[in-house]
């Protein structure tokens, strides 16, 4: 009963239910939330280009004295100060904003100097307790003159402190560093630009307020991204500069290089904005797995802090590197699109701005800052001069000033009497009463007079600035120039006012076919005709077309062609060695070189020793075609043996024997000889034998050849040549001493027309070709070649030859330098 009584005696709980219209509540709450996000978080102010959290970080770091000339402090300390005094939000959001201000790959001009792991494009930063920071030198320009009433200060979140509504921003940060953010119902994405270019455009707009967009784009042609790269196509950039919205494509900076002697690769040194190497590698692997990409052997990341970004994409043999690069642009982040949406706060309202509007907002802001700073400085200097004038007046009769003060009962009486006796203001009299006695010296008076003169000049200068708009604009322009010189850097991004079609030509040169990947174009190099060349210095290369290079007036060590044969890009040619072997050489592995007008250049070729393996003592003699339809391969040896071999199906394997040599014998010359051509031997005893190639019947590869020239005891053949019928050729012989080392004793050289030497029968002794001078007993070198005959010295540099000698067996003229190659 007691329990029931207690329950019954309890009073019912009062309920308070308020009916609220859901639509109205949602509208009000949503607007408040949207307002908070737009104005307090996501969008930058067009004047300083900073979001509230970024502005508060820079202001608080400046207030903490974290200047560039002082030590770094823990980022957690900076985050705590900003969060506790100005930005009552999560520490992770503040730290993320601080990190971005310090990343050189995010901002074109970083505003924070970070120490420690501030992350990369692929990895996040270390925790704030591990990293340190201080202001970068460029941030000083953003926060300069804050103490001179240049901007308005507003209360912080609890009305206990104040913070700047906007920073003075001597740097056009909105354009230079860009911005990105997502608000409610709107977003912003501004591209970074070059400081020097933006300042130049701003100065032009300051001097010419009616400047057109085309005039401003002469100074700011396009974005300048922190990572460099290439901007392809500027139509979208022009649209963005005109309307505030547009897009452009960014491409990586990539070159095709020889990564090994046999393989080419794509070397990437710059990536699109905010694209990391790990992301690129991952997409390449996905593309290869999905068979969207082909021709890629390996991808190696050689990026380091000392040399910067370097990705090496090795291309498989037989694939066109330019075509593979085009596929990489298509299927990987090596090419990305950047959408411009220039939304920023102007007078507290979000607006979409074009290039001229963004520049105009910053220019107007700087004019206002300089004007307010000048007004503040003028007031301070007038105030100081007022005190100096009162002090000078008192010092003139300092004894009476002291008597007045000593005879006064209190400070209030002293102040009143000073104002009355010396005609001083209240401020001047108060200042004199607080004056220290050491200021009453004669030297102090001279200092005061000098200070008064300086103040007068400064006041006049400030009044001139405030009284004349042109003078004010001149000061603004001068400070803009100073900032540009101090913090400006050269442009990093290359602007291409096209669609990148210069790379599309590579795709057009390959055969079209439909593959399983659906590319529609083969990445393999087409099997087109070309010419393979071997230079005097040992470099080998192929031409880019089937036009036989013209041997012109070469002047470079790499231009002298020693041997040249036709071939196809995906075929093979043979390398004849002194050991009587033919080594197969894959043409596609050779660098392709365009012919030069009037001659060829092998400077971009590869050393044949890097792609052809020779045994010790074995030397490369010439190149030959392995085509079954080619003329017979003809060889001459040092023992006077000659052999012709009809080309057939080349044996399998990388090398095979073309002649069976006797012990101690070596091949000294090789080439293709039709029946109508002449075969020519020149011996060490200065004899020359010329006979028709038709007298040498072709033999099989294992054969040892037949007698070519009859040699006396102790003699050897020093040259074997193949001369086409009815060609204009020359015989070049160099005589010397058999007991002297090369280049240590004088030698003589003789050039004579080939027509002076009659044809003889095979296996005969031939005719005399050079008469020895005193001290000469052998021919050290000889050559029979079509005009023009080329010679090179020990460094491979071309040498001039003497005029023709019409005497078949005449003596030579003295040599002034050593010749190592004739051909």
C-alpha positions in Angstrom: 0.0 0.0 0.0 2.9 2.3 0.8 4.4 1.7 -2.6 1.2 2.4 -4.4 0.7 5.5 -2.4 4.2 6.7 -3.4 3.5 6.0 -7.0 0.2 7.7 -6.9 1.6 10.7 -5.2 4.3 11.2 -7.8 3.6 14.1 -10.2 3.6 13.3 -13.9 6.7 14.3 -15.9 6.2 17.5 -17.9 6.7 17.0 -21.7 7.7 19.8 -24.0 7.1 19.0 -27.7 7.7 21.6 -30.3 6.4 21.2 -33.8 9.0 22.2 -36.4 8.6 22.3 -40.1 11.1 19.8 -41.5 11.6 21.6 -44.7 12.4 24.9 -43.0 14.7 23.2 -40.5 16.6 21.5 -43.2 16.9 24.7 -45.2 18.2 26.7 -42.2 20.7 24.0 -41.1 21.9 23.3 -44.6 22.5 27.0 -45.2 24.4 27.4 -42.0 26.6 24.4 -42.8 27.1 25.5 -46.3 28.1 29.0 -45.1 30.6 27.5 -42.7 32.2 25.3 -45.3 32.4 27.9 -48.0 33.7 30.8 -45.9 35.6 29.1 -43.2 37.2 26.0 -44.8 37.1 25.3 -48.5 37.5 28.4 -50.6 40.5 30.7 -50.6 40.3 34.5 -50.4 41.2 36.0 -53.8 43.4 38.6 -52.2 46.0 36.4 -50.5 45.0 33.1 -52.1 44.8 31.4 -48.6 42.1 29.4 -46.9 41.4 30.3 -43.3 43.4 27.4 -41.8 46.4 28.3 -44.0 46.2 32.0 -43.1 46.0 31.1 -39.4 49.1 28.8 -39.7 51.2 31.5 -41.3 50.1 34.2 -38.9 50.6 32.1 -35.8 54.1 30.9 -37.0 55.0 34.6 -37.6 53.7 35.5 -34.2 55.8 32.7 -32.7 58.9 34.1 -34.3 59.6 31.1 -36.5 61.5 33.1 -39.1 63.8 31.5 -41.7 67.0 32.6 -39.8 65.9 30.8 -36.6 65.7 27.1 -35.7 62.9 24.7 -36.6 60.3 23.7 -34.0 58.2 20.6 -33.8 55.1 20.7 -36.0 53.0 19.4 -33.1 53.8 22.7 -31.3 52.7 24.8 -34.2 49.5 22.7 -34.6 48.8 23.1 -30.9 49.2 26.9 -31.0 47.0 27.3 -34.1 44.3 24.9 -32.7 44.3 26.5 -29.2 44.3 30.2 -30.3 42.8 30.5 -33.8 41.4 27.3 -35.4 39.3 25.2 -33.1 39.2 22.1 -35.3 41.0 18.7 -35.5 44.7 18.7 -35.3 44.9 16.3 -38.3 43.3 18.9 -40.5 45.7 21.6 -39.4 48.7 19.4 -39.8 47.6 18.4 -43.3 47.4 22.0 -44.3 50.8 22.7 -42.7 52.4 19.8 -44.6 51.0 21.0 -48.0 52.4 24.5 -47.4 55.9 22.8 -47.2 55.7 20.4 -50.1 57.7 21.6 -53.2 55.7 19.2 -55.4 52.4 20.7 -54.3 53.1 24.4 -54.3 55.1 26.3 -56.9 56.5 28.5 -54.1 56.4 26.7 -50.7 55.6 29.0 -47.8 56.8 26.7 -45.0 60.3 25.3 -44.6 59.9 21.7 -43.5 62.5 19.6 -41.8 61.9 15.8 -41.8 59.6 13.5 -43.7 56.9 15.7 -45.2 55.8 12.9 -47.6 56.0 12.4 -51.3 53.5 12.0 -54.2 53.2 8.3 -53.2 53.5 8.4 -49.4 52.1 10.5 -46.6 54.2 12.5 -44.1 55.5 11.4 -40.7 53.5 12.3 -37.6 53.7 15.9 -36.4 55.8 14.8 -33.3 58.6 13.8 -35.7 58.6 16.7 -38.1 59.8 20.3 -37.7 59.0 23.5 -39.4 59.6 27.2 -39.7 58.5 29.9 -42.1 60.1 29.9 -45.6 61.6 33.2 -46.8 58.6 33.6 -49.2 56.2 33.6 -46.2 57.8 36.8 -44.9 56.5 38.6 -48.0 53.0 37.2 -47.2 53.0 38.4 -43.6 55.1 41.6 -43.9 53.9 44.9 -42.3 51.1 43.3 -40.3 52.0 45.6 -37.4 51.4 48.7 -39.5 47.6 48.5 -39.8 47.7 47.3 -43.4 44.8 44.9 -42.9 41.8 44.6 -40.6 42.0 42.3 -37.5 39.0 40.3 -36.4 38.3 38.4 -33.2 39.2 34.7 -32.9 36.6 32.0 -32.1 36.3 32.9 -28.4 36.8 36.7 -28.7 40.0 36.7 -26.6 42.5 37.2 -29.4 42.5 38.8 -32.8 43.7 37.5 -36.2 44.1 39.2 -39.6 41.1 39.0 -41.9 43.5 38.7 -44.8 47.3 38.7 -45.1 49.1 41.6 -46.8 50.3 39.1 -49.5 53.1 40.8 -51.4 53.1 37.6 -53.5 50.2 36.8 -55.8 49.6 33.5 -54.0 46.3 32.6 -55.6 47.8 32.4 -59.1 51.4 31.3 -58.1 50.5 28.4 -55.8 46.9 27.7 -57.0 44.3 26.1 -54.7 41.9 23.2 -54.6 38.9 22.6 -52.4 35.4 21.2 -52.3 32.6 23.3 -50.7 28.9 22.7 -50.6 27.5 23.2 -54.1 30.7 24.5 -55.5 34.4 23.6 -55.8 37.7 25.3 -56.7 40.7 24.1 -58.6 43.3 26.7 -59.6 46.6 25.8 -61.4 50.0 27.1 -60.2 51.8 29.7 -62.3 55.2 31.3 -62.5 55.8 34.2 -60.1 57.9 36.3 -62.5 55.2 36.0 -65.2 52.3 36.8 -62.9 54.1 39.9 -61.4 54.9 41.1 -64.9 51.2 40.8 -65.9 50.2 42.5 -62.6 52.5 45.5 -63.2 51.2 45.8 -66.8 47.6 45.8 -65.5 48.5 48.4 -62.8 49.9 50.7 -65.5 47.2 49.9 -68.1 43.8 49.2 -66.3 42.1 48.6 -69.7 44.5 45.9 -70.7 42.9 43.0 -72.7 43.2 39.3 -71.9 45.5 38.9 -75.0 47.9 41.5 -73.6 48.0 39.8 -70.2 48.6 36.4 -71.8 51.8 37.7 -73.4 53.1 37.8 -69.8 51.2 34.7 -68.5 51.1 32.3 -71.4 50.0 29.3 -69.2 50.4 27.4 -66.0 53.8 26.6 -64.6 53.5 23.4 -62.6 55.8 22.5 -59.7 56.7 19.2 -61.3 57.5 20.7 -64.7 56.2 18.5 -67.5 54.4 19.7 -70.6 51.1 21.3 -71.1 49.6 20.0 -74.4 47.0 22.2 -76.0 46.4 25.8 -74.7 42.8 26.3 -75.9 41.4 25.1 -72.6 43.9 27.4 -70.8 42.6 30.4 -72.8 39.0 29.5 -72.0 39.9 29.4 -68.3 41.7 32.7 -68.4 38.6 34.2 -70.1 35.8 32.6 -68.3 37.3 31.0 -65.2 36.6 27.4 -66.4 38.6 25.2 -68.7 40.9 22.2 -68.9 44.3 21.2 -70.3 46.4 18.1 -70.6 49.7 17.6 -68.8 52.3 15.2 -70.1 55.4 13.8 -68.6 58.8 14.8 -70.0 60.1 11.7 -71.6 63.0 11.0 -74.0 64.0 7.9 -76.0 67.6 6.8 -75.1 69.8 3.8 -75.4 69.6 2.1 -72.0 71.9 -0.7 -73.2 74.0 -1.3 -76.3 71.1 -3.3 -77.8 68.0 -1.8 -76.3 66.3 1.5 -76.2 64.3 2.8 -73.4 62.0 5.7 -72.4 63.5 7.8 -69.7 60.9 9.9 -67.8 62.4 12.9 -65.8 59.2 14.9 -65.1 55.7 13.7 -64.3 52.3 15.5 -64.5 51.2 17.6 -61.6 50.6 15.5 -58.4 51.3 12.2 -60.1 53.9 9.9 -58.4 56.2 7.3 -59.9 54.7 4.4 -58.0 51.3 5.2 -59.4 52.7 5.2 -62.9 54.5 1.9 -62.4 51.4 0.3 -61.0 49.3 1.5 -64.1 52.0 0.2 -66.5 51.9 -3.2 -64.8 48.1 -3.3 -65.0 48.2 -2.3 -68.7 50.8 -5.0 -69.5 48.7 -7.6 -67.6 45.5 -6.5 -69.4 47.4 -6.5 -72.7 46.6 -2.9 -73.3 50.4 -2.2 -73.4 53.0 -4.2 -75.2 56.7 -3.9 -76.0 57.7 -3.1 -72.4 60.5 -5.2 -70.9 61.0 -3.7 -67.4 60.3 -0.5 -65.5 63.0 0.8 -63.1 62.6 3.6 -60.7 66.0 5.4 -60.3 64.5 8.4 -58.4 66.7 9.8 -55.6 67.1 13.0 -53.7 70.4 13.9 -55.5 69.3 13.5 -59.1 65.5 13.9 -58.8 62.9 11.8 -60.7 64.0 9.2 -63.2 61.9 6.4 -64.5 63.5 4.0 -67.1 61.0 2.0 -69.2 63.0 -0.5 -71.2 61.6 -1.4 -74.6 61.7 -4.9 -76.0 63.7 -5.4 -79.2 61.7 -4.9 -82.3 59.2 -2.4 -80.9 59.0 1.3 -81.8 59.8 3.4 -78.6 57.8 6.4 -79.9 54.7 4.2 -80.5 55.1 2.6 -77.1 55.3 6.1 -75.6 52.1 7.1 -77.3 50.4 4.0 -75.8 51.8 5.0 -72.3 50.3 8.5 -72.7 47.0 6.9 -73.5 46.7 4.2 -70.8 48.8 5.5 -67.9 49.1 8.7 -65.8 52.0 9.9 -68.0 49.3 12.1 -69.4 46.6 13.6 -67.2 43.9 16.2 -67.5 43.7 19.2 -65.2 40.3 20.9 -64.9 40.5 24.6 -64.0 37.7 26.1 -61.9 38.8 29.5 -60.6 36.4 30.0 -57.7 37.5 32.3 -54.9 36.1 34.7 -52.3 35.8 38.3 -53.4 34.3 40.8 -50.9 33.0 37.8 -49.0 31.2 36.3 -52.0 32.3 33.2 -54.0 33.0 34.2 -57.6 34.4 32.5 -60.7 37.3 34.6 -61.9 39.2 34.9 -65.1 42.9 35.8 -65.3 42.3 39.6 -65.4 39.9 39.5 -62.5 42.3 37.5 -60.3 45.1 39.9 -61.1 42.9 42.9 -60.6 41.8 41.7 -57.1 45.4 41.2 -56.0 46.6 44.6 -57.5 43.8 46.4 -55.7 44.6 44.6 -52.5 48.3 45.7 -52.8 47.3 49.3 -53.5 45.1 49.3 -50.4 47.9 47.7 -48.3 50.5 50.2 -49.4 48.1 53.1 -48.9 47.2 52.0 -45.4 50.8 51.4 -44.5 51.8 54.8 -45.8 49.0 56.4 -43.7 50.1 54.5 -40.6 53.7 55.5 -41.1 52.8 59.1 -41.8 50.8 59.2 -38.5 53.7 57.6 -36.6 56.3 60.0 -38.0 54.1 63.1 -37.4 53.6 61.9 -33.8 57.3 61.4 -33.3 58.2 64.8 -34.9 55.7 66.4 -32.5 57.7 65.0 -29.6 61.1 65.9 -31.0 60.0 69.5 -31.6 58.8 69.8 -28.0 62.0 68.3 -26.7 64.1 70.6 -28.8 62.2 73.6 -27.4 62.8 72.5 -23.9 66.5 71.8 -24.4 67.1 75.4 -25.5 66.3 76.7 -22.0 66.8 73.5 -20.0 67.8 75.4 -16.8 64.4 77.0 -16.6 62.7 73.7 -17.4 64.4 72.2 -14.4 63.5 75.1 -12.2 59.8 74.8 -13.2 59.8 71.1 -12.4 61.7 71.5 -9.1 59.4 74.3 -7.9 56.2 72.3 -8.7 54.4 70.5 -5.9 53.5 67.4 -8.0 53.7 66.1 -11.6 50.3 67.5 -12.6 51.4 71.0 -11.5 54.7 70.6 -13.3 52.9 69.5 -16.5 50.6 72.4 -16.4 53.3 75.0 -15.8 55.5 73.5 -18.6 52.6 73.8 -21.0 52.0 77.4 -20.0 55.6 78.6 -19.8 57.0 76.9 -23.0 53.8 76.7 -25.0 53.8 72.9 -25.1 51.1 70.4 -25.7 50.0 67.9 -23.1 51.8 65.1 -24.9 55.0 67.1 -25.2 55.0 68.1 -21.6 54.4 64.5 -20.4 57.3 63.3 -22.6 59.6 66.0 -21.1 58.7 65.0 -17.6 59.6 61.3 -18.4 62.9 62.4 -20.0 66.1 60.9 -18.7 68.8 63.3 -17.7 71.4 61.7 -20.1 69.4 63.0 -23.0 70.2 66.6 -22.0 73.7 66.6 -23.5 74.9 68.7 -26.4 75.3 65.6 -28.5 71.7 64.6 -27.8 70.5 67.9 -29.2 72.4 67.3 -32.5 70.8 63.9 -32.8 67.4 65.4 -32.2 68.0 68.0 -34.9 69.2 65.4 -37.4 66.2 63.2 -36.5 63.8 66.1 -37.1 65.3 66.7 -40.6 64.9 63.0 -41.4 61.3 63.0 -40.2 60.5 66.1 -42.2 61.8 64.4 -45.4 60.0 61.1 -44.7 56.7 63.0 -43.9 57.0 64.8 -47.2 57.7 61.6 -49.1 54.7 59.9 -47.5 52.4 62.8 -48.1 53.5 62.8 -51.8 52.6 59.1 -52.0 49.2 59.6 -50.5 48.5 62.7 -52.4 49.3 61.3 -55.9 47.9 58.1 -57.2 50.7 57.7 -59.7 53.3 57.9 -56.9 51.3 55.3 -55.0 51.2 53.0 -58.0 54.9 53.5 -58.5 55.7 52.2 -55.0 53.4 49.2 -55.5 55.1 48.4 -58.8 58.6 48.7 -57.2 57.7 46.3 -54.5 56.2 43.9 -57.0 59.5 44.0 -58.9 61.5 43.4 -55.7 59.4 40.3 -54.8 59.8 39.0 -58.3 63.6 39.3 -58.2 63.8 37.8 -54.8 61.6 34.8 -55.1 61.2 34.3 -58.8 62.5 31.2 -60.5 62.7 30.1 -64.2 59.7 28.4 -65.9 59.6 24.7 -65.4 56.6 23.6 -67.6 56.9 23.6 -71.4 53.8 24.9 -73.2 52.8 23.2 -76.4 50.1 25.0 -78.4 49.1 21.8 -80.2 47.6 18.4 -79.6 51.0 16.7 -79.3 50.8 15.5 -82.9 54.6 15.5 -83.1 54.5 12.1 -81.4 51.7 10.8 -83.5 54.0 10.4 -86.5 55.6 7.5 -84.8 52.4 5.6 -84.8 51.8 6.3 -88.5 55.1 4.6 -89.4 54.1 1.2 -88.1 51.9 -1.3 -89.8 48.3 -1.2 -88.8 46.7 -4.4 -87.6 44.0 -5.5 -85.1 45.5 -7.1 -82.0 43.9 -8.8 -79.0 44.5 -5.6 -77.1 42.4 -3.6 -79.5 45.0 -0.9 -80.0 44.4 -0.9 -83.8 48.1 -0.1 -84.4 51.1 -2.4 -84.1 53.8 -1.1 -81.8 56.4 -3.2 -83.6 58.9 -1.5 -85.9 58.0 -2.1 -89.6 60.4 -4.2 -91.6 61.3 -1.4 -94.0 64.5 -1.2 -96.1 67.5 0.6 -94.7 71.2 0.8 -95.0 73.6 -0.4 -92.3 76.9 1.6 -91.9 80.2 0.8 -90.1 82.4 3.8 -89.4 86.2 4.1 -89.3 86.0 4.6 -85.5 84.1 1.3 -85.1 80.6 2.9 -84.7 77.7 1.1 -86.4 74.2 2.4 -87.1 71.3 2.2 -89.6 69.5 4.8 -91.7 65.9 5.7 -91.3 65.0 5.0 -94.9 66.1 3.1 -98.0 68.0 6.1 -99.5 71.7 5.2 -99.8 73.7 7.8 -97.9 76.0 10.0 -99.9 79.6 10.0 -98.8 80.3 13.7 -98.8 83.1 15.9 -97.5 83.2 14.5 -94.0 84.9 16.6 -91.3 84.0 14.7 -88.2 85.7 11.6 -86.7 82.3 9.8 -86.9 81.5 10.6 -90.5 84.0 8.3 -92.3 82.0 5.3 -93.5 84.2 2.2 -93.6 81.5 -0.3 -94.9 77.9 0.0 -95.9 75.4 -2.7 -96.9 71.6 -2.7 -97.6 69.3 -4.5 -95.2 65.8 -4.4 -93.6 65.0 -3.1 -90.1 63.9 -6.5 -88.7 66.5 -8.4 -90.6 70.2 -9.3 -90.1 73.5 -8.4 -91.7 76.8 -10.1 -91.4 80.0 -8.9 -89.7 83.1 -10.4 -91.3 86.0 -10.7 -88.9 89.7 -11.3 -89.4 89.3 -14.9 -88.2 87.2 -15.8 -91.2 83.9 -15.7 -89.3 80.6 -14.0 -90.1 78.7 -12.8 -87.0 75.0 -12.1 -87.4 74.0 -8.5 -86.4 70.4 -7.7 -85.7 69.6 -4.5 -87.6 66.7 -3.5 -85.3 69.1 -3.3 -82.3 71.1 -0.5 -84.0 70.4 3.2 -83.5 68.6 4.8 -86.5 70.3 7.9 -87.8 68.9 10.3 -90.4 71.3 11.1 -93.3 72.8 14.6 -93.3 72.9 16.8 -96.4 76.1 16.0 -98.4 77.1 13.1 -96.2 76.4 10.8 -93.3 77.1 11.1 -89.6 77.7 8.1 -87.3 78.1 10.3 -84.1 74.9 8.8 -82.7 75.9 5.2 -83.5 77.0 2.5 -81.1 80.4 1.0 -80.8 80.3 -2.4 -82.6 82.4 -4.0 -79.8 79.4 -3.5 -77.5 77.1 -5.7 -79.6 79.5 -8.0 -81.4 81.6 -10.4 -79.4 85.0 -11.0 -80.9 87.7 -13.4 -79.7 91.1 -11.9 -78.5 93.0 -10.7 -81.5 90.0 -10.9 -83.8 89.0 -7.7 -85.6 86.0 -6.5 -87.5 86.8 -6.2 -91.2 83.5 -5.3 -93.0 79.8 -5.7 -93.2 78.1 -8.0 -95.7 74.5 -8.7 -96.7 73.0 -12.1 -95.8 70.4 -11.9 -98.4 70.3 -15.0 -100.7 70.0 -12.7 -103.7 73.1 -10.6 -102.9 76.3 -10.7 -105.0 78.9 -13.3 -103.9 80.7 -12.5 -100.7 84.4 -12.2 -101.6 87.3 -12.3 -99.1 91.1 -11.7 -99.4 93.6 -12.9 -96.8 97.1 -11.7 -95.8 98.6 -14.8 -97.4 97.2 -13.8 -100.8 94.3 -16.2 -100.8 91.0 -15.1 -102.4 87.6 -16.7 -102.1 84.1 -16.1 -103.3 81.0 -17.5 -101.6 77.5 -17.4 -103.0 75.1 -16.3 -100.3 72.5 -18.8 -99.4 70.3 -19.5 -96.4 72.4 -18.4 -93.4 73.1 -21.2 -90.9 71.4 -21.1 -87.5 73.3 -19.6 -84.7 74.8 -16.2 -84.1 78.1 -16.9 -86.0 79.5 -19.3 -88.6 82.8 -19.7 -90.6 83.0 -18.3 -94.1 86.5 -19.6 -94.9 89.0 -22.1 -93.6 92.2 -20.2 -92.9 95.7 -21.6 -92.7 97.6 -21.2 -89.5 98.7 -17.5 -89.0 96.5 -16.3 -91.9 93.9 -13.6 -91.4 91.2 -11.9 -93.5 92.2 -8.4 -94.6 89.3 -7.4 -96.8 85.7 -8.5 -97.6 82.7 -7.4 -99.6 80.3 -8.3 -102.4 81.9 -8.7 -105.8 79.9 -9.2 -109.0 81.6 -11.0 -111.9 82.3 -7.7 -113.7 84.2 -6.1 -110.8 88.0 -6.1 -110.2 89.7 -7.7 -107.2 92.8 -5.9 -106.1 95.6 -7.1 -103.8 98.4 -4.7 -102.6 101.4 -6.4 -100.9 104.0 -5.2 -98.4 106.6 -5.3 -101.2 104.7 -2.5 -103.0 103.2 -4.7 -105.8 99.6 -4.5 -106.9 97.6 -7.2 -108.7 94.3 -6.4 -110.4 92.2 -9.2 -111.9 88.6 -9.8 -112.7 86.3 -11.4 -110.1 84.9 -13.8 -112.7 88.2 -15.7 -112.7 87.4 -16.8 -109.1 84.7 -19.5 -109.0 82.4 -19.5 -106.0 83.0 -22.1 -103.3 81.2 -23.5 -100.3 81.7 -22.1 -96.8 84.2 -24.7 -95.5 86.5 -24.2 -98.5 89.9 -22.5 -98.0 89.8 -20.4 -101.2 92.4 -20.2 -104.0 95.5 -18.4 -104.9 94.9 -14.7 -105.5 98.4 -13.2 -105.7 101.8 -14.7 -105.9 103.9 -13.5 -102.9 107.7 -13.6 -102.6 109.3 -14.9 -99.5 108.6 -12.7 -96.4 105.9 -10.7 -98.2 102.3 -10.4 -97.2 99.2 -8.8 -98.6 98.3 -5.5 -96.8 95.2 -4.6 -98.7 92.3 -6.4 -100.5 89.7 -4.3 -102.3 86.7 -4.8 -104.6 86.3 -2.2 -107.3 83.1 -2.0 -109.4 83.6 -2.0 -113.2 84.2 1.4 -114.9 84.5 3.3 -111.5 86.7 6.2 -110.8 89.1 4.8 -108.1 92.4 5.7 -106.5 95.3 3.7 -105.1 96.8 5.0 -101.9 100.0 3.5 -100.5 102.0 4.4 -97.4 105.6 3.3 -97.2 107.8 3.0 -94.1 110.5 1.0 -92.3 109.7 -2.5 -91.2 111.9 -2.1 -88.2 110.3 1.1 -86.9 107.2 1.3 -84.6 104.2 3.0 -86.1 104.4 6.8 -85.9 108.0 6.9 -84.7 109.7 7.3 -88.1 108.9 9.4 -91.1 106.8 7.8 -93.9 105.7 8.7 -97.4 102.3 8.5 -99.0 101.4 8.3 -102.7 98.0 8.7 -104.4 97.7 7.5 -108.0 94.8 6.8 -110.4 93.6 3.2 -110.5 93.6 3.2 -114.3 97.4 3.2 -114.4 97.4 -0.4 -113.2 96.7 -3.0 -115.9 94.7 -6.2 -115.3 96.8 -9.3 -114.9 96.0 -13.0 -114.4 95.0 -14.4 -111.0 97.8 -15.9 -109.0 100.5 -13.7 -110.7 102.8 -11.2 -109.0 101.3 -8.0 -110.3 103.1 -4.7 -111.0 105.1 -2.2 -108.9 102.9 0.5 -107.2 105.3 2.4 -105.0 109.1 3.1 -105.2 110.7 3.1 -101.8 112.8 6.0 -100.6 115.9 5.7 -98.5 115.0 4.1 -95.2 111.8 2.5 -96.5 111.5 -1.2 -97.2 107.8 -2.0 -96.8 104.3 -0.8 -97.4 102.6 -0.3 -94.0 99.2 0.6 -95.4 97.5 0.5 -98.7 94.0 1.1 -100.1 92.2 1.0 -103.4 88.9 2.8 -103.1 86.4 4.7 -105.2 86.5 8.5 -105.1 86.4 10.2 -102.7 89.1 8.3 -100.8 89.0 8.9 -97.0 91.8 8.9 -94.4 91.8 9.3 -90.6 94.4 9.9 -88.0 94.9 8.2 -84.6 92.0 10.2 -83.1 89.6 9.3 -86.0 89.7 12.8 -87.4 89.6 13.1 -91.3 93.0 13.8 -92.9 93.7 15.5 -96.3 95.5 13.4 -98.9 98.1 14.7 -101.5 97.3 15.3 -105.1 97.3 12.5 -107.7 100.7 11.2 -108.8 100.5 10.1 -112.5 103.6 7.9 -112.1 102.5 4.3 -111.4 105.7 3.3 -109.6 106.8 6.7 -108.4 107.9 7.4 -104.8 105.6 9.1 -102.2 105.6 12.5 -100.5 106.6 12.8 -96.8 103.7 12.4 -94.3 103.2 15.1 -91.6 100.9 13.0 -89.4 100.1 9.4 -88.7 97.3 7.8 -90.7 95.5 4.8 -89.2 92.6 4.3 -91.6 92.2 4.4 -95.4 89.0 3.7 -97.2 
